[in-house]
Amino acid sequence: MLRRVRLPVFLFDPSYPALHLLPRAIVRRIFMGIAMGITAILIIHSPMGKRSGAHFNPSITVAYFRLRKISASDAIFYVLFQFLGGVLGVAIATLCFGSTLATPTVDYAVTVPGKYGVTAAFFAELFMSALLMAVVLWMN
């Protein structure tokens, strides 16, 4: 989780050099997307990802539960600890980065709907989750 937060701080905080090296926000966002995609693929292919089924997202856990690949108690355990891991990750990152993480350009690395609104964000997230689950099922 700490690595996930470090990249947005590096790319979007004005006190870091990435803003000067990559002045266009779209280029920084593309770089961020590529980095996240590579991270997901590495998790899926890692020994822990193969052992656990790469449960790095609650939507994957719910899909595995619906496909009857895991039990209800395992699904609850995974989802609970995915959320707990996210909260603890942000807490640790806040300790490490302090106020830098809270700057408006970084905003705790939260993803918010863009100019097309909540509905477009919902369908984009639905598409990306379905694509992510297809990749996970294809890789495993």
N, C-alpha and C positions, 0 to 999 in steps of 0.2 A: 504494500500500500504506500509506503514511503516513496518508492520510486515513481509510482503513479502520480503523486502530488508534486514531486520535485520537477518533473518536466513542465507542467503548466507554470510553475513559479519561474523557471528559467526562460520559458518562451514569452510569458505575458507580463512579468513584473518589469516596470520601467528601469529599475536599478540594475538589471542584468543585461549583458551584451547582446542577447538574441534580438532584442527590439531594434538595435542598431544594425545588426547583421542581416536580419530579415524584417525590413520595415513594414511589409504588407501583411496584414492580419490573416488573409486567406492563405498565404504561404505557410505561416506558422500553424494554422489549423490543419492544413494538409500534412505537414510534418508530424503534428500531434496524432492525427489519424493513422498514419503509416506506423508510427511507433507503437500505438495501441494494438494495431492489427498484428504486428510482428510479435508483440508480447503475448497475445492470445494464442497464436500458432505455437510459440515456444512452450506455453503452459500445456497445451493439448499434447504436444509431442514429448514433454518431459516425463521421466519415470513416475513422478507423483501424479501428473495429469493422466497418464495411462492407468495408474493404480486406482485413482479416485474417480475417474471419469471426467476430469477437468471441470469440476463444479466451481467455477469462479464467478458465476452469475446465477441468481435465484431462478431466472427463467429456464436455465439449463436443468436445474434440480427439479423444477416443477414438470418439465417435459419428460425427464427420466422417470419421475413418479407416474405420470400419466401413461408412459410406455411400459410400466410395470418392471422397470429395470432396478428400482430401489423400493424399499419398504416405506411406509408412512412415517415411522419413527426416524429413519435415516433422513428422509426429506425434511422433516421438521428440524432435526439437528443441523443439517447443512444450511438451511435458510436462516435459522436463528444465528448461527455462527458466522454466516456471510455478512449479515447486518452488524453483528457485534464487531467483526473484523474491520468493517468499514468505519464504524464509529471510533474504534481504538486507533486505526490508522490515521484518521484525521486528528485525533487528540495527540498522537505522537508527532505528527508533522507540525502541528501547532507549537509544540514544545521546541522542535528543531528550528522552524522557520520564523516563529513569532508573528509579528505584525505583517511580515511580507506575505504570508498566506492569505491575509484578510484584505489586501489591497484590492480596490474595485476591479482592476484588470485581471486579477487571479481569482478572487472571490471563492476561495477554498476549493478550487477546481470543480465547482458545481456545474452541471449542464442545465441550462435553462432554454426554454423555447425561443426560437429566433423570430425574425420579423413576420413569418407566416403563421405564427400563433400556436396554441396548444394542440389543435386538431392535427395540423401538419406534423408537429413534433410527435404526437401519439402514433400516427401511421408510419412515420420514419422509424420510430423505435420498434414498432411491431415488425416492420420489414427487416430491420437489422437483427432483431432477436431471432426471427425465423431463419434468416441467413446464417447467423451464428450457430443455431442449433443444427442446421443442415450440415455445416462444416464439421461440427463436433461429431455428429453421427457418422459422417463419411470418413473421418479420420480414425475413429475408434473401431 
